Amino acid sequence: MDIESNGTPFADEMSQDECEDELLEFKLTFSYAEWQALLVTQEYKRTEKESQNSRTYYILKQNEWCNVFYKHFFSITKLPCPIAFRRCKIYPCGSKFFEFEGKCPECDSKIEGYTYDEPQPEFSIVVHCIYKGNFANCQHTKQRIIRGKTRELYAQKLL
């Protein structure tokens, strides 16, 4: 679980206000069993509108993978950003095996994660993540939405 942080601003087409953005690179590590518990076997196809090409992909369990990823994100970074994760896709054939993105609704910081290799049994999967934005100066007042089974567990505890 390595964290590499540098406070250098991005030089690509950014205004003075955006030059305050920071970059945080880290790795999320999942066990093979934890990864398998999140997989969905349903296949999806995205078809390009202007061509006849289609790309097959899989997704992780809706409302479940976000909680697991946030738990790992928080344990590494200790940032209280209420990240809204989205667009997790697994491509069996492609340059990246898995990718996702997300955004903090308060500071507009964005996170992207990817891995190139398919996980092998008995090995952990390492997801490379890049978190960029003004997360260091953000005043966090919102709490992250909990979904899925985790939400049901909390609801049962309250009863």
C-alpha positions as CSV (number, residue, x, y, z in Angstrom):
1,M,0.0,0.0,0.0
2,D,2.2,2.7,-1.3
3,I,1.3,6.4,-1.2
4,E,3.1,8.8,-3.4
5,S,2.1,12.5,-3.1
6,N,3.4,15.5,-4.7
7,G,1.8,18.9,-4.5
8,T,2.9,20.0,-8.0
9,P,0.1,21.5,-10.1
10,F,-0.9,20.1,-13.4
11,A,0.5,21.9,-16.3
12,D,-2.1,20.8,-18.9
13,E,-4.5,23.6,-19.8
14,M,-5.4,24.8,-16.3
15,S,-6.3,28.2,-15.1
16,Q,-4.7,29.9,-12.1
17,D,-7.5,28.6,-9.7
18,E,-7.0,25.1,-10.9
19,C,-3.2,25.2,-10.4
20,E,-3.9,24.7,-6.7
21,D,-4.8,21.1,-7.4
22,E,-2.8,18.3,-5.8
23,L,-2.1,14.9,-7.0
24,L,-2.1,11.8,-4.9
25,E,-1.1,8.4,-6.3
26,F,-1.7,5.2,-4.3
27,K,-2.6,1.5,-4.7
28,L,-5.6,-0.3,-3.5
29,T,-4.9,-4.0,-2.7
30,F,-7.7,-6.5,-2.7
31,S,-7.5,-10.2,-1.9
32,Y,-8.6,-12.6,-4.6
33,A,-11.6,-13.7,-2.4
34,E,-12.7,-10.2,-1.8
35,W,-12.5,-9.5,-5.6
36,Q,-14.5,-12.6,-6.5
37,A,-17.2,-11.6,-4.0
38,L,-17.7,-8.4,-6.0
39,L,-17.9,-9.9,-9.5
40,V,-21.1,-10.1,-11.5
41,T,-21.3,-12.7,-14.3
42,Q,-23.7,-10.8,-16.5
43,E,-22.2,-9.6,-19.7
44,Y,-22.8,-6.1,-21.2
45,K,-22.1,-4.8,-24.7
46,R,-21.5,-1.2,-25.7
47,T,-22.1,-0.5,-29.3
48,E,-20.5,2.5,-31.1
49,K,-23.1,4.6,-32.8
50,E,-21.2,5.3,-35.9
51,S,-19.7,1.9,-36.5
52,Q,-20.7,-1.7,-36.1
53,N,-18.1,-2.4,-33.4
54,S,-19.2,-3.5,-29.9
55,R,-17.1,-4.0,-26.8
56,T,-18.0,-6.6,-24.2
57,Y,-17.5,-5.7,-20.5
58,Y,-18.6,-6.8,-17.0
59,I,-19.3,-4.8,-13.9
60,L,-18.9,-5.2,-10.2
61,K,-21.9,-5.7,-7.9
62,Q,-24.0,-2.6,-7.8
63,N,-24.2,-0.8,-4.5
64,E,-21.6,-3.2,-3.0
65,W,-18.3,-2.4,-4.7
66,C,-18.4,1.3,-3.8
67,N,-18.4,0.5,0.0
68,V,-15.5,-1.9,-0.3
69,F,-13.5,0.6,-2.4
70,Y,-14.2,3.5,-0.1
71,K,-13.1,1.4,2.9
72,H,-9.8,0.8,1.3
73,F,-9.5,4.4,0.1
74,F,-10.1,5.8,3.5
75,S,-7.7,3.3,5.3
76,I,-4.9,4.4,3.0
77,T,-5.5,8.2,2.5
78,K,-7.4,9.1,5.7
79,L,-9.3,11.7,3.6
80,P,-12.9,12.2,4.6
81,C,-14.1,13.0,1.0
82,P,-17.6,11.5,0.4
83,I,-16.6,10.1,-3.0
84,A,-19.3,9.0,-5.4
85,F,-17.8,6.1,-7.3
86,R,-19.1,5.2,-10.8
87,R,-18.3,3.5,-14.1
88,C,-16.5,0.4,-12.9
89,K,-16.0,-1.8,-15.9
90,I,-14.1,-5.0,-16.4
91,Y,-12.8,-5.6,-20.0
92,P,-11.8,-9.2,-20.7
93,C,-10.0,-8.1,-23.8
94,G,-8.4,-4.7,-23.8
95,S,-5.5,-2.6,-22.7
96,K,-6.9,-2.2,-19.2
97,F,-8.5,-5.1,-17.4
98,F,-10.4,-3.0,-14.9
99,E,-11.1,0.7,-14.5
100,F,-13.4,3.0,-12.4
101,E,-13.8,6.6,-11.7
102,G,-15.4,8.8,-9.0
103,K,-15.7,12.3,-7.7
104,C,-16.0,14.2,-4.4
105,P,-19.2,16.3,-4.6
106,E,-17.8,18.9,-2.3
107,C,-14.3,19.7,-3.5
108,D,-14.8,18.3,-7.1
109,S,-11.6,16.1,-6.7
110,K,-11.6,13.2,-9.1
111,I,-10.3,9.7,-8.6
112,E,-9.5,7.2,-11.4
113,G,-8.4,3.6,-10.8
114,Y,-7.2,0.9,-13.2
115,T,-5.3,-2.4,-13.4
116,Y,-3.9,-4.0,-16.5
117,D,-3.7,-7.6,-15.4
118,E,-6.5,-10.1,-14.6
119,P,-6.2,-11.4,-11.0
120,Q,-4.9,-14.9,-10.6
121,P,-6.2,-17.2,-7.9
122,E,-4.3,-17.0,-4.7
123,F,-2.8,-13.6,-5.6
124,S,-4.1,-10.2,-4.7
125,I,-5.2,-7.6,-7.2
126,V,-3.6,-4.2,-7.1
127,V,-5.6,-1.2,-8.4
128,H,-3.5,1.9,-9.3
129,C,-5.3,5.0,-8.3
130,I,-4.8,8.7,-9.0
131,Y,-6.7,11.3,-6.9
132,K,-6.5,14.8,-8.1
133,G,-8.1,18.0,-7.0
134,N,-8.2,20.4,-4.1
135,F,-8.9,17.7,-1.5
136,A,-6.4,19.1,1.0
137,N,-8.3,22.4,1.5
138,C,-11.8,21.0,1.2
139,Q,-14.2,21.5,4.1
140,H,-16.1,18.3,4.3
141,T,-19.6,18.6,5.7
142,K,-21.4,15.9,3.8
143,Q,-21.4,12.2,4.6
144,R,-21.0,9.4,2.1
145,I,-24.2,7.6,1.1
146,I,-24.1,3.9,2.2
147,R,-25.8,1.5,-0.1
148,G,-26.6,-2.2,-0.5
149,K,-26.0,-4.8,2.2
150,T,-24.0,-2.4,4.4
151,R,-27.0,0.0,4.5
152,E,-29.3,-2.9,5.5
153,L,-27.0,-3.9,8.3
154,Y,-26.9,-0.4,9.7
155,A,-30.7,-0.2,9.5
156,Q,-31.1,-3.5,11.4
157,K,-28.8,-2.3,14.1
158,L,-30.9,0.8,14.6
159,L,-34.0,-1.3,15.1
